[in-house]
Amino acid sequence: MQEANASAAGPVVPCRGTGCRAREAAGRGKQHRRPAQAPALLCTACRARLGLELMRLPDLYEECALALGASGPRREKVSGGPLPGMPFNATAADVRAAVMGVLGAWSALVVQERGAAAPRRDAAALARFLLQHVGWLAAHPAAGELSEEIARVVRRARRVIDPDAARQVAVGACVEPGCTGSLTATVRARTPHEPAEITCDADPAHHWLGHQWLQLSRRVRPGTAARAAGAATGAAAGTRWIGAADIARLWGIAPGSVYRHASRARWRRQTRSGRTYYHEADVQGTLAGRQGAAAAG
């Protein structure tokens, strides 16, 4: 078997995966990385993410091919592809080259260090080859770099396929008891009137919509909620003041509706640096009622 020569499980070490690096950045400390069981250098969640992204890369690579003639940075291409003078999406071409470069380089590492037969040089074969050796790669000293490079090229490919793709903001550690996952707030640019979503990378059952954020954020480590939502924290303990743009994003309503609700319901407000912020309790009281009425309808 592939892992037959792996050494016995060693001590617990901080994960080097890209997901845990994001946790560290959000929490401002290495202690926020999940544990990995040596000899592995990736935790269970980051290894699963690596495998999933390797499985997705061939399809992303092919979808980028479909985008070669779509809008984006353009240049003329005279050999192959569109005819001279026809639009050519240089970004899509660059991302496809990056996908092949990353998959090819890490496959060459496996071939050199493990003595494995080299795979065929196409995206599907290279990704499949790396998946076959993902356990060994997760224990390689460069496991963290592999995790980051694969995640980066996946993000680039997704931006080519959907330039208006959802924006993601790291929130912090999952608030569910015993969960070691990280929370991410997702805002979809193409559907701004849909609420933001807060999801956990370790357990998809840990999932909240934007309008539940005000309650959820009280359970998150102090400071992370305000950074994720862009909210301003009031001077009084337990009081939070929230900007109109963040209210619109979290509840999935038009900014104009925010101002209308604020006026009609007479939300308490304060101004800082030229921006207006509204009292959390007033926002929650009005929009929770709105949500309930929509559900009843």
Solvent accessible surface area in square Angstrom, and as a share of the most:
residue,aa,sasa,rsa
1,M,211,0.94
2,Q,69,0.31
3,E,72,0.32
4,A,73,0.57
5,N,147,0.75
6,A,57,0.44
7,S,78,0.51
8,A,93,0.72
9,A,78,0.60
10,G,25,0.24
11,P,101,0.63
12,V,93,0.53
13,V,39,0.22
14,P,68,0.43
15,C,0,0.00
16,R,97,0.36
17,G,0,0.00
18,T,11,0.07
19,G,5,0.04
20,C,0,0.00
21,R,80,0.29
22,A,47,0.36
23,R,28,0.10
24,E,42,0.19
25,A,62,0.48
26,A,12,0.09
27,G,16,0.15
28,R,178,0.65
29,G,13,0.13
30,K,119,0.50
31,Q,141,0.63
32,H,23,0.10
33,R,47,0.17
34,R,10,0.04
35,P,80,0.50
36,A,2,0.01
37,Q,89,0.40
38,A,14,0.11
39,P,57,0.36
40,A,25,0.19
41,L,25,0.13
42,L,5,0.03
43,C,5,0.03
44,T,119,0.69
45,A,21,0.17
46,C,2,0.01
47,R,99,0.36
48,A,65,0.50
49,R,86,0.31
50,L,2,0.01
51,G,12,0.12
52,L,76,0.38
53,E,11,0.05
54,L,0,0.00
55,M,112,0.50
56,R,101,0.37
57,L,0,0.00
58,P,22,0.14
59,D,94,0.49
60,L,18,0.09
61,Y,31,0.12
62,E,101,0.45
63,E,72,0.32
64,C,0,0.00
65,A,31,0.24
66,L,154,0.77
67,A,14,0.11
68,L,39,0.19
69,G,44,0.42
70,A,47,0.36
71,S,80,0.52
72,G,35,0.34
73,P,85,0.53
74,R,142,0.52
75,R,126,0.46
76,E,120,0.54
77,K,65,0.28
78,V,115,0.66
79,S,84,0.54
80,G,57,0.55
81,G,62,0.60
82,P,33,0.21
83,L,132,0.66
84,P,85,0.54
85,G,50,0.48
86,M,102,0.45
87,P,47,0.29
88,F,7,0.03
89,N,7,0.03
90,A,11,0.09
91,T,48,0.28
92,A,0,0.00
93,A,23,0.18
94,D,69,0.36
95,V,2,0.01
96,R,51,0.18
97,A,67,0.52
98,A,24,0.18
99,V,0,0.00
100,M,27,0.12
101,G,37,0.36
102,V,25,0.14
103,L,0,0.00
104,G,10,0.10
105,A,65,0.50
106,W,23,0.08
107,S,3,0.02
108,A,57,0.44
109,L,39,0.19
110,V,0,0.00
111,V,42,0.24
112,Q,152,0.67
113,E,91,0.41
114,R,80,0.29
115,G,67,0.65
116,A,26,0.20
117,A,91,0.70
118,A,78,0.60
119,P,34,0.21
120,R,159,0.58
121,R,155,0.56
122,D,45,0.23
123,A,4,0.03
124,A,43,0.33
125,A,7,0.05
126,L,5,0.03
127,A,2,0.01
128,R,122,0.44
129,F,15,0.06
130,L,1,0.00
131,L,50,0.25
132,Q,100,0.44
133,H,26,0.12
134,V,21,0.12
135,G,6,0.06
136,W,54,0.19
137,L,1,0.00
138,A,0,0.00
139,A,35,0.27
140,H,25,0.11
141,P,97,0.61
142,A,25,0.20
143,A,1,0.00
144,G,0,0.00
145,E,85,0.38
146,L,1,0.00
147,S,3,0.02
148,E,34,0.15
149,E,57,0.26
150,I,0,0.00
151,A,0,0.00
152,R,107,0.39
153,V,4,0.02
154,V,1,0.00
155,R,95,0.35
156,R,78,0.28
157,A,0,0.00
158,R,92,0.34
159,R,137,0.50
160,V,17,0.10
161,I,57,0.29
162,D,42,0.22
163,P,99,0.62
164,D,70,0.36
165,A,37,0.29
166,A,35,0.27
167,R,127,0.46
168,Q,126,0.56
169,V,35,0.20
170,A,53,0.41
171,V,2,0.01
172,G,5,0.05
173,A,26,0.20
174,C,12,0.07
175,V,24,0.14
176,E,48,0.22
177,P,124,0.78
178,G,83,0.80
179,C,30,0.18
180,T,76,0.44
181,G,0,0.00
182,S,15,0.09
183,L,1,0.01
184,T,35,0.20
185,A,10,0.08
186,T,11,0.06
187,V,29,0.17
188,R,107,0.39
189,A,60,0.46
190,R,154,0.56
191,T,53,0.31
192,P,79,0.49
193,H,116,0.52
194,E,90,0.40
195,P,43,0.27
196,A,2,0.02
197,E,40,0.18
198,I,0,0.00
199,T,44,0.26
200,C,9,0.05
201,D,78,0.40
202,A,48,0.37
203,D,49,0.25
204,P,119,0.75
205,A,84,0.65
206,H,34,0.15
207,H,76,0.34
208,W,31,0.11
209,L,63,0.31
210,G,0,0.00
211,H,23,0.10
212,Q,74,0.33
213,W,7,0.02
214,L,6,0.03
215,Q,95,0.42
216,L,4,0.02
217,S,5,0.03
218,R,133,0.49
219,R,129,0.47
220,V,9,0.05
221,R,97,0.35
222,P,127,0.80
223,G,37,0.36
224,T,3,0.02
225,A,8,0.06
226,A,25,0.20
227,R,112,0.41
228,A,14,0.11
229,A,6,0.05
230,G,40,0.38
231,A,13,0.10
232,A,18,0.14
233,T,85,0.49
234,G,7,0.07
235,A,112,0.87
236,A,63,0.49
237,A,107,0.83
238,G,59,0.57
239,T,25,0.14
240,R,29,0.11
241,W,30,0.11
242,I,3,0.01
243,G,1,0.01
244,A,10,0.08
245,A,54,0.42
246,D,5,0.03
247,I,1,0.01
248,A,8,0.06
249,R,64,0.23
250,L,13,0.06
251,W,11,0.04
252,G,7,0.07
253,I,8,0.04
254,A,36,0.28
255,P,73,0.46
256,G,45,0.43
257,S,20,0.13
258,V,0,0.00
259,Y,117,0.45
260,R,109,0.40
261,H,33,0.15
262,A,1,0.00
263,S,75,0.48
264,R,182,0.67
265,A,50,0.39
266,R,208,0.76
267,W,7,0.02
268,R,129,0.47
269,R,126,0.46
270,Q,54,0.24
271,T,93,0.54
272,R,84,0.31
273,S,122,0.79
274,G,71,0.68
275,R,118,0.43
276,T,47,0.27
277,Y,19,0.07
278,Y,4,0.01
279,H,26,0.12
280,E,15,0.07
281,A,57,0.44
282,D,30,0.16
283,V,1,0.01
284,Q,38,0.17
285,G,52,0.50
286,T,35,0.20
287,L,0,0.00
288,A,44,0.34
289,G,47,0.45
290,R,95,0.35
291,Q,64,0.29
292,G,41,0.40
293,A,68,0.53
294,A,70,0.54
295,A,86,0.67
296,A,94,0.73
297,G,101,0.97
